[in-house]
Structures are given as C-alpha cells and as structure tokens.
Amino acid sequence: SAHSSQLPARRGRPSPTRQTRGSTATRMSSSNVQEVARALSRLAWLAGGVGLAGTIAQSTLYVVEGGHRAVIFNRFQGVEKGVKDEGMHFRVPWLQRPVFFSVRTRPREIPSVTGTKDLQMVNLVLRVLSRPDQDHLPEIYMRLG
C-alpha cells in the first residue's frame, strides 16, 4: 500500500470521487464567470452612458476667453443682438454657433515717405491703436462677416 501511493495515475476514466469534485468546481466557476461577465457588461453600459452624457454636456458649453467677446449666430433667426462676455456660456448645439471677436487694442503702423522743401526725404511712421466697439459687434458681423 505504501507503493500504491507512488504509482503513476491511471489513464482513462477518472475515479468517481474526482469526477464529482471536478464537475462541482466547474459549475461554481462557470457561475462566477457569468456573474463577472454581467458585472462587466453593466460597467460597460454605465461607462458608455457617462461618456455620452459628458459629450452632450461638452457640446452645449463654450468658453469666451479673456480679451474676446462672442456673438451668437442662430440658424433660424440670424445674428442675435446680445454680446457674450468672458466666461462659460450655454448654447443649443446644432441651432446656435458662437463667433468670437478679439476686443483687445491692436496697433497698426502706417509708413509714409515724404519730401521737405529742401528736397530731403523723411520717413514717417504713424502708429494707430484700434479695437472694435463691443456694443456694435453684431452689426459688424452682419455687415463684414
């Protein structure tokens, strides 16, 4: 009997005790696998829902940066009268589109060469500072685009 425990395992059909243990373990692991699969499926649906909600929320928000203003173009009504200040604002995704304008003061240099009475050439550079009037941005967009 001491030698029988050291004998190699028989080939062929497993012993009845091993078969019972194996089938019970197989049934438990398959139910665990099904539960894990259901939990992962729920998690995937949840992640998809959160991603979709985030995408919709992101498409309804827009940010007007510092030094800029926005005019809203509505597909049905045209350019809306109000001007949006800096910050985060809501919009209807397909219906409204923000158009951004820089309202910072911008320099423009205009060079000019002119002559004096004694026929000497003088180079003049005129520097003009300009910015659009914020209250008239809808009109500027309607007329100039």
C-alpha positions, 0 to 999 in steps of 0.5 A, spaced: 500 500 500 505 504 501 507 503 493 500 504 491 501 511 493 507 512 488 504 509 482 503 513 476 495 515 475 491 511 471 489 513 464 482 513 462 476 514 466 477 518 472 475 515 479 468 517 481 470 521 487 474 526 482 469 526 477 464 529 482 469 534 485 471 536 478 464 537 475 462 541 482 468 546 481 466 547 474 459 549 475 461 554 481 466 557 476 462 557 470 457 561 475 462 566 477 464 567 470 457 569 468 456 573 474 463 577 472 461 577 465 454 581 467 458 585 472 462 587 466 457 588 461 453 593 466 460 597 467 460 597 460 453 600 459 454 605 465 461 607 462 458 608 455 452 612 458 457 617 462 461 618 456 455 620 452 452 624 457 459 628 458 459 629 450 452 632 450 454 636 456 461 638 452 457 640 446 452 645 449 458 649 453 463 654 450 468 658 453 469 666 451 476 667 453 479 673 456 480 679 451 474 676 446 467 677 446 462 672 442 456 673 438 451 668 437 449 666 430 442 662 430 440 658 424 433 660 424 433 667 426 440 670 424 445 674 428 442 675 435 443 682 438 446 680 445 454 680 446 457 674 450 462 676 455 468 672 458 466 666 461 462 659 460 456 660 456 450 655 454 448 654 447 443 649 443 448 645 439 446 644 432 441 651 432 446 656 435 454 657 433 458 662 437 463 667 433 468 670 437 471 677 436 478 679 439 476 686 443 483 687 445 487 694 442 491 692 436 496 697 433 497 698 426 503 702 423 502 706 417 509 708 413 509 714 409 515 717 405 515 724 404 519 730 401 521 737 405 522 743 401 529 742 401 528 736 397 530 731 403 526 725 404 523 723 411 520 717 413 514 717 417 511 712 421 504 713 424 502 708 429 494 707 430 491 703 436 484 700 434 479 695 437 472 694 435 466 697 439 463 691 443 456 694 443 456 694 435 459 687 434 453 684 431 452 689 426 459 688 424 458 681 423 452 682 419 455 687 415 463 684 414 462 677 416 
